[in-house]
Amino acid sequence: MLLLKKTSKWLVYQGKAKSNYFNVLLKRESVGSTYIGNGTALIHGKYDEESLPASLSIIRLGKKVKWDEEHDVSMLLNFIPTDEKKADFAVLFKRIGKSIDNTEFWEKIISSDAVTMAKLFNEEFNL
């Protein structure tokens, strides 16, 4: 998956992941698609890197990209949980899962600037 490769390189460049993160993402994606709905994939994997902080990255793509056989995506949510923060991420996963059918919210997210997007996420998910 070219998109996962580019995303992992960007996350490494940003200091949010180690150089093996592409393999981590591929391993998770081989279990099943991380597409969650409304043009969004929630990419993640088991990633036990003690030297990195837990992070959530929101990656808005410039256009829709083929994700799997059935779906296109225009946004990726990337979670890098640590053992210390995995309970927090589990709560966030559940909150996102409950809101994925809220098309109005996701359309606002896709069309917002970065500051507004962060504000909307904070309000919707109590970050």
Secondary structure, DSSP 8 states (H G I E B T S, - for coil): -HHHHHHHHHHHHTTSS-TTHHHHHHHHHHHS--EEETTEEEEE-----TTS--EEEEEEEEEEEE-SSS-EEEEEEEEE--TTTHHHHHHHHHHHHHHTT-HHHHHHHHHS-HHHHHHHHHHHHT-
